[in-house]
Amino acid sequence: MRHKRFAFIRKNAKVVIPALILIIIIFSVINHNQAQSLEGYSNLTTIDDLKKTINVNSVNNSLDYTIAQAPDLGRGERGLFAKKNYKKDDVIEVCPTLKMNSSSVDKNNVLHTYFFTPNNKTTNDSLLALGYCGLINHSDTKKNCSWIVSPDDNYITMYATKDIASGEEFFTNYGENYWAYNKTNKV
């Protein structure tokens, strides 16, 4: 029975996974008290309509970090930046996760690069963090945060590995397995 419930998601992963991410963005906006009302959401007919309703600046105002262009990447890529001072071991964010069977994730879709490895390595699951920690960029030399996956794989906690000043970009190390698998250049 369990396998049948997720058959639709596996079969339609290219459409379902991006749709889930957009839903998460909407709920993030609502949960951070940035949505004035749900009026207007019922009139959305395309993804472009949805994108126009999301005001990243208003979301940024309610968080202890902000989304901005990452100057080190130079390709218009975004990163996550501190809006307050963090001390070593301070929690940056606790992200719930969405467990997906690894075989259902399209390896040609850029979304697969946002998955984390679960603690339970006996399963074929991958974890998608449903929060802003997916916007934290990699650096071998500027790493200032890391993550811990909860024992039940339901949460990923991002935390500071050293003091981080307001305005600094968060960086983590994706690990060698990420670069071996994802055939992209390190920055």
PLY file of the C-alpha trace (Angstrom):
ply
format ascii 1.0
element vertex 187
property float x
property float y
property float z
element edge 186
property int vertex1
property int vertex2
end_header
0.00 0.00 0.00
2.78 2.44 0.89
4.43 2.06 -2.47
1.16 2.75 -4.28
0.66 6.01 -2.37
3.92 7.41 -3.67
3.66 5.98 -7.18
2.16 9.23 -8.48
5.05 11.25 -7.03
7.66 8.89 -8.47
5.96 8.85 -11.86
5.55 12.65 -12.00
8.61 13.78 -10.02
9.61 16.46 -12.57
6.33 18.29 -11.97
5.48 17.31 -8.39
8.78 18.21 -6.72
8.97 21.80 -8.09
5.28 22.22 -7.20
6.01 21.10 -3.64
8.80 23.63 -3.40
6.49 26.42 -4.54
3.90 25.32 -1.97
6.59 25.41 0.71
7.52 28.96 -0.31
3.88 30.04 -0.03
3.53 28.51 3.42
6.83 30.06 4.51
5.50 33.48 3.55
2.23 32.83 5.37
3.93 31.40 8.45
6.18 34.43 8.76
3.15 36.74 8.83
4.11 38.34 5.54
0.97 37.48 3.60
-1.73 40.09 4.12
-4.43 37.62 3.18
-5.06 34.70 0.91
-6.95 36.91 -1.53
-5.32 36.71 -4.91
-3.91 33.23 -4.42
-7.13 31.72 -5.75
-6.63 33.60 -9.03
-3.20 32.12 -9.73
-3.16 30.11 -12.92
0.53 29.76 -13.77
3.84 29.43 -11.99
4.74 32.90 -13.30
1.66 34.28 -11.51
2.83 32.61 -8.32
6.36 33.98 -8.63
4.96 37.52 -8.96
3.13 37.17 -5.62
6.21 36.20 -3.63
7.98 39.22 -2.21
11.39 37.99 -1.11
12.13 41.31 0.62
9.09 40.97 2.88
10.10 37.43 3.80
13.62 38.65 4.55
12.30 41.25 7.01
10.99 38.63 9.44
14.05 36.38 9.52
17.47 36.54 11.19
19.04 36.04 7.77
18.44 37.41 4.31
18.54 36.08 0.76
20.82 38.10 -1.51
23.08 37.79 -4.53
26.21 35.84 -3.62
29.18 37.95 -4.80
31.63 35.02 -4.76
29.63 33.10 -7.34
29.39 35.91 -9.88
26.62 34.25 -11.89
23.59 35.88 -10.33
23.39 33.05 -7.80
21.89 33.69 -4.39
23.16 32.98 -0.92
22.02 33.27 2.68
23.42 36.14 4.78
23.27 36.80 8.54
21.15 39.73 9.72
22.42 39.39 13.29
25.58 38.22 15.01
25.78 34.47 15.61
28.03 32.84 18.19
29.68 29.47 17.63
27.07 26.68 18.04
24.07 29.05 17.65
21.24 27.50 15.67
20.68 29.25 12.34
17.62 27.30 11.24
15.77 24.05 11.91
14.35 22.72 8.63
11.75 19.97 8.41
12.59 17.44 5.72
10.70 15.68 2.98
11.84 12.06 2.58
11.98 10.85 -0.99
13.08 7.53 -2.42
16.38 8.28 -4.13
15.41 6.31 -7.21
12.44 8.64 -7.78
14.61 11.76 -7.98
15.47 12.75 -11.54
19.26 13.06 -11.58
19.04 15.47 -14.55
16.94 17.93 -12.53
18.94 20.53 -10.58
16.70 19.86 -7.58
18.55 16.62 -6.83
21.57 18.70 -5.77
19.56 20.00 -2.78
19.08 16.60 -1.15
20.82 15.55 2.08
21.92 12.07 3.12
19.76 10.59 5.91
21.13 9.08 9.12
19.44 5.79 8.28
21.69 4.66 5.45
19.94 1.30 5.19
17.09 2.98 3.30
17.16 4.34 -0.22
15.82 7.70 0.98
17.11 11.19 0.36
16.09 14.22 2.42
14.97 17.54 0.95
15.27 20.35 3.50
12.11 22.46 3.50
13.64 25.74 4.56
16.27 28.26 3.64
19.33 26.13 4.39
19.32 24.98 0.75
20.53 28.49 -0.12
23.74 28.12 1.89
26.65 27.94 -0.54
29.77 25.76 -0.43
33.24 26.96 0.47
36.37 25.01 1.35
37.96 28.06 2.99
35.06 30.19 4.33
33.01 27.48 6.05
31.20 28.99 9.04
28.26 26.62 9.53
27.33 22.97 9.33
24.30 20.76 9.78
23.04 17.88 11.86
20.34 15.51 10.64
17.97 14.50 13.45
18.06 10.82 14.48
14.63 10.25 12.91
15.64 12.14 9.71
12.68 14.53 10.15
14.77 17.70 10.65
18.04 19.24 9.57
19.53 21.78 11.97
21.95 24.35 10.57
24.31 25.81 13.18
27.28 28.17 13.35
30.70 26.49 13.56
32.33 29.80 14.48
31.22 33.35 15.26
29.43 34.95 12.30
28.99 38.72 12.03
25.86 40.39 10.75
26.18 40.78 6.97
28.39 37.72 6.48
27.32 35.02 4.06
26.75 31.55 5.50
29.00 28.88 3.97
29.22 25.15 4.56
31.20 22.30 3.01
29.06 20.06 0.83
31.54 17.18 1.14
33.54 15.28 -1.46
30.66 12.93 -2.30
28.61 15.92 -3.48
31.30 17.04 -5.93
32.05 13.52 -7.16
28.38 12.92 -7.86
27.39 16.34 -9.21
30.11 16.92 -11.82
30.03 20.69 -11.32
32.93 22.96 -10.53
33.67 23.98 -6.97
33.64 27.69 -6.25
0 1
1 2
2 3
3 4
4 5
5 6
6 7
7 8
8 9
9 10
10 11
11 12
12 13
13 14
14 15
15 16
16 17
17 18
18 19
19 20
20 21
21 22
22 23
23 24
24 25
25 26
26 27
27 28
28 29
29 30
30 31
31 32
32 33
33 34
34 35
35 36
36 37
37 38
38 39
39 40
40 41
41 42
42 43
43 44
44 45
45 46
46 47
47 48
48 49
49 50
50 51
51 52
52 53
53 54
54 55
55 56
56 57
57 58
58 59
59 60
60 61
61 62
62 63
63 64
64 65
65 66
66 67
67 68
68 69
69 70
70 71
71 72
72 73
73 74
74 75
75 76
76 77
77 78
78 79
79 80
80 81
81 82
82 83
83 84
84 85
85 86
86 87
87 88
88 89
89 90
90 91
91 92
92 93
93 94
94 95
95 96
96 97
97 98
98 99
99 100
100 101
101 102
102 103
103 104
104 105
105 106
106 107
107 108
108 109
109 110
110 111
111 112
112 113
113 114
114 115
115 116
116 117
117 118
118 119
119 120
120 121
121 122
122 123
123 124
124 125
125 126
126 127
127 128
128 129
129 130
130 131
131 132
132 133
133 134
134 135
135 136
136 137
137 138
138 139
139 140
140 141
141 142
142 143
143 144
144 145
145 146
146 147
147 148
148 149
149 150
150 151
151 152
152 153
153 154
154 155
155 156
156 157
157 158
158 159
159 160
160 161
161 162
162 163
163 164
164 165
165 166
166 167
167 168
168 169
169 170
170 171
171 172
172 173
173 174
174 175
175 176
176 177
177 178
178 179
179 180
180 181
181 182
182 183
183 184
184 185
185 186
